[in-house]
Amino acid sequence: MKKTLFSSTNQPKKNGAKKGVRHIKTIIGEFFNTEIEWEEVKGKPKKMLAIDAMVAAQLKKAYKDGDLGAFKELSDRYYGKVKEKHEHSGDMIINYGHRRKEVWEEGAEEDEGVDR
């Protein structure tokens, strides 16, 4: 018989969440899809999903209040975040534990401490 780490009597303990505890994504998802009453339109509150109301509030904050942070969040969501470009001039040394790699301006690379 093959020896194994776990036998029928030696089993690992269950370290998961307790039964019935809901995950945070479940709770937030349910809230986003809940219908709520929002600002009054012609004297009547308008019903809409909570996620739509949150986006409307962010749009209002960006447009009416001129909130640059709100505008940036909306534009990053719609267009995607702008990638930062990192420029480097000069020599650069990269250490990889037991070996050292030198990267020169022209793009040539040298490895030291590696047998070839």
Secondary structure, DSSP 8 states (H G I E B T S, - for coil): ----S--SS------S--TT---HHHHHHHHHTSEEEEEEETTEEEEEEHHHHHHHHHHHHHHTS--HHHHHHHHHHHH----------S-EEEEETTEEEEE-TTS-EEEES---
